[in-house]
């Protein structure tokens, strides 16, 4: 016998309800998708030192490939956000998984620099599209009180893909001239998720309501929370696109929020991904052997799931902004330690701690962004924001070889510390609190702007 019907207001959806079976299946799928996403996002950094040996790639060419991967992320973030607002969170997510899976396999079949440029561009395009959609999808499918916690736990499982990839790379790359290819092939196995997702995933009721599909939304709500009756309001039939997202983002009521999020997203993203993409190569240039560089990177990779699991304990506290500030400042401090002591054990231990903290602040950033714009343009606006951060990272990648020559690894670490500290201070003074608030409450003004 089902639960007694519970009437709630139209802006609550799954708030004040326990996590059900449908949501748990969704979270497991998202976690496994994140697992492969994180593998594919990090494969090239582990393979790059070997490619310098077997293909003769220069530091500049590695920089170019990394830059193109992040340029792909710029376009992929905007595309993924637009796609999820256009065809739905479910279909958009599965489409992006297919793109990065095929691209990862193509990486493993590549034989020259130019093909790597193309395949890494498409890998970046797919992985960030998937991330943008997944973080919006999770925010819309979970209760306000715990969405940060479950976002972090999902990513904690997903980031286990990084140490798995690093350990596999450390073992398989030395096996032969073509050992590196299997690192990419492993990441491409995510293609097997597509049929599972078609069966398991339910569309976001918030997206369905935004498209006027009330009966479909009500049916899914009943499946997710049996007995819950919501007086769903028929959405304004006016369609919203990229122009509407920009109109909300740069409206006077949202401008301060958009500026803070832009600086935060760009600073944190550039700092994290410059280190992730270049660290093994920079250690080798500093004098470490390929094996030692990969070992240090592999040990640090194990910090990712621990960092996200720990973040789940604090994610919904302090209005979201306080944990972001604390973790970003910790990242800055630990990075300074790494800048001034290049002994292997300090790099390994400090790097492990810094990775734990950095993955936590990135996870919080994902949740913070997904909460900050109204449903009709949430995915598009989030994609634009993440796309801008990836474009900044793409540009920054090109300057690392020159910075390494001019200032050494210490100079690069000092730059990274600054990129963590400045956004944290900005959020401290003018950042908004979003934790444990309904998405509709956070974005009531945005809905009014779109209705005009």
N, C-alpha and C positions, 0 to 999 in steps of 0.2 A: 504494500500500500504506500502511495507517495506521500510526501510531506504536505502539510497544509499550505495552501496558497499564501504567499507573502507578497503584499503590495509594497512596492518601493517607487520612489520618484524616478523619472526618466533619465536622470543623470547618474544613477548609481550602478546600473548594470550588474557587475559582480562584486561590488563593494559589500562589506559586512557579511560575506558568505564564505564558507570553507572552500579550499581548493578541491575540485572534484576530479573524477576519473578522466573526463575529456581534457581538462586542463593539464593533468599530469602527463597524459600521452603527448599533448602538444609540447610541454616543457622538455620531455625526453627527446622528441624529434628535434626541437630547437637546439638542445645541447649537443646532439650528434652532428647536426649541421654546422654549429660553431666549431666543433672539433676539427672537421675537415677544412673549414674556412681558415682557422688559425694555422693549420699545417700548410695550406697553400700560400698563405700570406708570408710565411717565414722560410719556405724551402730554398729560395734563391740565396739568402744570406749564408746558409750552410754549404751550398754548392759552389758559391763564387770563388773561394780560394782554390778549389780544385780546377775550376774552369780557367783560371789564370795559367795553370800548368798545362792542361791538355788541349786547350784551344788558343792559348796565348792572349787571352783578353787583357787589355790594359786597365789600369785604374779608371781612366776616363770612360772606357766602354762599359765597365761595371756600373759606374755612376749614371751613364746614359740609360742602361737597362732598368736600374732602380727608379730613375726619374720617370721613365715611360710607364712603369708599373703604377706609380702614383698618379700620373696623368690619366691613366685608365681609371683609377679610382675616382678622380674628379668627375669624369663623364659618367662612370658607373653609379656614383652616389646620386647624381641628379636624375639619371635614367631610372634607377631603382625606386627612388622616391616618387617620381612621376608615374611609373608603372604600377606601383602599389595603390596609388590614389585612383588610377584609371581602371585596372582590371581586378583589384582586390589584393589583400595581404597574402592570401594563400597562393594564388596563381603567380603573383609577382615573386614570392619567395622561391617557389619551385623553378621558375624560369632562371633566376640568378644562380641557383645551385647548378643547374644544367650548364650554364655558361662557364662558370669557373672550373667545373669538373672536366669538361672537354678541353679547356685551355691548359689545365694542369697536365693532362695526358700529352697534349701537343708539346709542352715544355720538355717532356722526357724523350720526345722523338726528334728534337731540334739538333741541328748539326752546325749552325753558324750564328754569328752575332746578330745578323739582321732578322733571322727567324726568332731568336730570343726576344728581340725588341717587340715583335708582333705578339708572340705568345704571352709574354709577361704583361703587356698592355691589357690583353683580354682577361688574364687571370685577375689583375687588379680591378678591372671593370666588373667582373662577376662577384668577387669576394665582398667588395664594399656595398654593392647593390643588395646582397644578401644581408649584410649587417644592418644597413639602414632599415630595411623592411622588418627584420626580425626584432629589432629593439622597439619599433613602433607596435608591432604585432603583440609582443609580450605586454607592453604597457596597456594595451587595449583589452587584453583577455584576462587580466588578473586584478584582484582587489587593490584599492588604493593603499591600504595599510601595509601590504606586503609585496607590492610589485618590485620595489628596489631589491628586497631580499632575494626573490626568485630570479630576477634578472641576474644578480651576482652569482647565485648558485648554478644557474644554467651556463653562464660563461665560465665558471670554475671548472665544470666538466669539459666545456669546449676547449679551454686553454690547456687542458691536458694533452691536446694534440701537438702543442709546441714541444714539450719534452720528448714525446713519442717520436716526433719528426727529428729532433736533434739527436736522440740516441740512435735511431735508425740510420741517420746520416753518418754519424761517427763510426758506426759499424760497417755500413755498406760502401761508403765512398772509397776507403782504402783497398777494397776487394779487387779493383781493376779499373782500367781506363773508363769503362762505361758504368761503373758502380753508381755514379751520381744520378743516372737516368731513373733508377728505381725510386729515388726520393720523390720525384715528381709523379711517377706512376702511382705510388701509394696515395698521394693526395687526390688523384683522379677517381679513386674508388667511391667518392661521394656521389657519383652518378647513380649508384644503387639506391640512394635515398628517394629518388623521384617517385617510384610506385608506392613506397611506404607513405609518403606525404599525401599522395592523392587519396589514400584510404583513411589516414588518421586525422588530417587537419580539418578544422572547421573555419569558415570565414568569420572575420571579426564582425560582431553585430553592430558595433559603432560605425564601421565602414558601410554596412548594408543600410543602416538608417540614414547615413549621409547621402545615400543614393536613392532614398525613398522606398527601399525594399523592406517594408515593415514586417510583413508576414514571415519572410525568411529569417529576419533578425529574431523575431519572437520564438520561432521554432528552435533556433540554435541556443538561445538563452534558456529555454526549457530543457534542452539536452544537457547543458552545462550545469545548471542549477535547477533541478526538478522542483516544481512547485512555486518558483519565483515568477510573479506576475508584475510586469512593468508596463506602465501606461506610456508606450512609446509615442513620441511626437513625430508626425510626418515632416521630413526634412524639407527645407527650401529646395525646390527642384533646380535652382540655378547651379550650373556646373562650376567647379573651381579648378583652376589650373596653375601653371607656374606664375603667371601674372598676378593671380589672386594671392598666392603664397607670398610673393614679394610685396604686395600691397599691405598684407598683414605685418610682415616682418619689419617693414620700414615705416609703418604708421606711427604717429607720435606716441601713441599709447604703448607700442611695443619696441620702440627704437632703443631705449636703454637696455632692455632685455636682449635684443638682437646683438648690440655692440658687445655686451659682456660675454654672451655665448660665442660670438665670433672670435674674440681674443682668447677665450678659454679653450675652445676647440682647436684653434690653430696652434697655440703655444704647446699644449699637451700633446697633440698629435705629432707635430714636427719633432718634439723632443724624444718621444717614445720611438718613433719609426726611424729616425736617423741613427739612433743607437742600435736598434734591432737589425737594420739593413747593413750597417757598416762595421759593427763591432768585431766579428771574427777577422775581417780583412784588415782593419786598423791594428789589431793585436799582432797579426802576422807582419805588417809593415814595421811595427815597433820593434820586432825581433823575436817574437814568439814563433814556435814552429806551428805548422798547420795542425798537427795533432793536438798540441797544447791549446791552441786557439779554439778548436772545435770542442775540446773537453770543457774548457771554461764556459763556453756558450751553452753546452749541453747541461752542465750543472745548474747554471742560472735559469735555464728553461723550465726546470722543475719548480721554480718559484711561482709560475703563473697560476696553476690551480689553487695553490695554498693562499696566494694573495686574494684571489676572487672569493674563495670560501670564507676567509677572514672578513672581507669587505661585506659579505652578506649579513654579518652580525651588527654592522653599523650603518648600512646603507639607508635605512629608513629613519635614522635619528638625525637630529640637528637640522631638520628641514632640507636635507640633501646637501645644502651648501657647506655646512660646517665640516663634514667628513672630506669633501672635496678640497677645502682650504688646507686642512691638516695634512692630508696625504700628499698634496702637491708640494707643500713646503718641506716635508720629509724627503721627497724625491730630490729637491734642490740640494738639501744638505748632504745626502749620501753621494750624489753626483760630484760634489766638491771633494769628498774623500777620495773618490776614484780618480779625480783629476790630479791629485797631488801624491798618490802612491801607486806606482805601476808594478809592484811586486805581484807575482801570480796569485798568491793566497789572498791578498787584499782585494784584487780584482774579482776573485771568485766569491768571496764572502760578502763584500760590499755590493757587488753586482747582483747577488742572490737577493739581498735585502731590498735593494733598489727596484729590482724587477717585481718583487712581491707588492711593493707599495705602488709602483707605476701602473701595474695591471688593475689594481684597485681603483685608482683615480680615473683610469680610462673607462672602466665599467660604470662608475658613477656618472661620468660625463655622458655616456650613452643614454642612461636613464634620464638624466637632467634635460638633455636635448629633446627626447621623445615626449616629455611632459609639457614642453614649453609652447606648443602651438596647437590650434584647434583641429578637430578631427578631419575636416574637409581638406585641409592642406598640411596635415601633420607630417605625412611621409614625404611630401614634396619639399616642405620647409626644412625638415631634418636632413634630407638629401642634399639640399643646397648648402647647408651649413657644413656637413661632413665633406661635401665636394670641395668647398673652399679650402678646408684644412688639408685635404689630399693634394690640391693644386699647390699650396704653399710648400708641402713636403716634397713634391716633385721638383719644384724650383730649388729648394734647399739641397736636394741630393746632388745637384750639378756642381755645387760649390765645395763639397766635402774634400775632394782630392786637393784643390788649391789651398783650402784651410789647413789640411793636414801637413802640407809642405811648409806653409807660412808659420803656423802656430803649434803644430804637433797635436798629439792626442789630447794634451792638457787643454789647449785652446778650445778644442771641440767640446770637451766636457764642461768647460766654463760657460760656453754658449748654451748648452743643454740645461744647466742649472738655472740660468737666467730665464729660459723659456718656461720652466716650471714655476719660478717664484713670482714673476710679474702677474700672470693671470690669477694666481691665488690671492694676491693682495687686492686685485680689482674685485674679485668675487666677495672678499671680506667686507668691502665698503659698500658696494652697490648691487651685489648679486641677490636674486630673489630666492625665497624658500618655497619648495614644491612638495617636499615629502609628506606623505599621508593625507594629501588633498586630492579630491576627485579631479580628473582631467577637465571636466566641464567647469568646475569652479576656478581652476587655474586660468582657463581660457575663455571665460564668459565675455570679456571685451572683444576677443578675436572673433567669436561667433557673431557678435553685433556688427563688427566691421564687414564681415562677409555678407551679411544680410542686407546691407545698404545697396 
